[in-house]
Amino acid sequence: LSLYLGVCILIFGSGLPNALTTIQALTVAGIWSWWSQVSNIAYVADIPPAIEGLFSVIFAGSATGYVMMLQPLIDLVVKGMLFAGLFVDKLLDLLQVALADWSGCTRTFLPALSVRGQVYDTWTGCTNKDE
C-alpha cells in the first residue's frame, strides 16, 4: 500500500487531494453507472445515448469537483452524501437478496440492469409473481 501511495504522491505531488476530489466528484456524477451502460452496449443505436451520458457526467463531475476544491463546506457535504449513498447501497443490496428470495427468483441477468437501472429487472425465474 505504501508503494502505491508513494507512486501517487510522486505523480500528482501536492495535487493528490485535487485528484481524489475529482474522482469523488465523478463518482457522485455517476461515472460508474455510465461505465456499466457502456460495457453493455449491444447495438449501434446505444452509442449516441452513451456519448451523451459521458458529456453529462463529465460536465456535472467537473462542475462538482471545481466547487468542491473551492468551498471546503461543499467538499464536506458532497463527501458525506457519497458516504451515505454507499452505505444505503449496501443496505439495498441486502434487501434485494431478501426480496428475490421472497419472490422465488432463482437467477439474475445483470446486463438488464444497465437498460433502466432497476435492480428488479435483473431477476429471472421468479415463481411468486403475484405476491
N, C-alpha and C positions, 0 to 999 in steps of 0.2 A: 504494500500500500504506500509506503513512504517513497518508493521508487517512482510510482505513478504520480504521486503528488509533487515530487521533485521535478519530474518532466513537465507537468502542467505549469508549475511556477517558472521553470526555465523558458517555456514557450510564451506564456502570457505575461510573465513578470508581475508588475503591480496591477495589471488589468485583469487578474484572475477573478476578483469579485464581480467585475463587469461582465465577464464571460459567463459566470454562473448565473448572474441576474438575467442575461439574455436567454439562457437555456430555460430558466424558470418562467420567463415571460412567454416564450414559445410554447412551453408545456401548458400554461394557462390558456393560451390562444387556441390550443387544440392540434398541435403538430403531430401528436401520436395517433389521434383518431384520423387525421388526414392521411398519415402513413398507412394505416390499416386499410383505408379506402383505396389508396394507390396500389397496395400489394394485392388487392383482389380485383383489379381491372380485368374484365373478361371480354369487352367489346370495344371497338374504336369509339363508339359513342360515349363511353365512360371517361375518355381522356379530357374533353373540354371542361366538364364539371370538376375534375381533379385539378386541372390547372387553375381554374377559378378559385377553388378552395385553397390552393397553395398561395396565391396572391392575397387572399383574405387572411390566411394565417400569418403570412409574413408582415402584412400591414398592421394587423392587430398586435402581433408579438413585438414588432419594432416599436410601436407607439407605447405599449405597456412597458417594455424594457427601458425606453428613454425616460418615461415618467418615474419608474422605479429607481433609476440611477440619480434622478434629480431630487426626489422627495423621499426622505427616509421613512416618513409615516406611511406613504403609499406602498413603499417596499415591504414594510412590515405587514400591512393589511393584505397585500397580494400573496405574500408567503404564507400567511395564516389561512387564507382562502384555499391555497393549494394544499396545505397540510390537511385542512378539514375535508376537502374533496377527496383526497387519497384515503383518509380514514373512512369516509362514508362509502367509497367504492368497495372497500374490503367488507364492510357490513352488508352491502348489497350482494356481493359475491356469496356470502354465507346464506343470505335469504334466497338467492337464486337456486342454490342446491336444495334447500328445503321445499321450495315451490315446485321444482322439477320432480322431486320425489313424490310430492303430493299429487301432482297431475299425472303421474305414471309415465313420464318421459324416460326413454332408455338411452337416447343418443343426442349428440349435438352436431350441428352443421355450421361451423364457425364462419365460413365465407358469407353466410346470410347476415351476419352482424354488421358488415360494412354497408349493406344496402340502405337500411334505415336507422341503424344504430340502436335497435331494440334487442335486448338480450333474449326475450322470449321468442323472437323469430328464429333462433338457432335450435330450438328444441324440436326433436323429431321422435316419432314412435310413441306419441302420447296416447294413453288408453282412457284416461278420465277427462275427456274434453268437455263434458257437460257440467262438471262440478265447479 
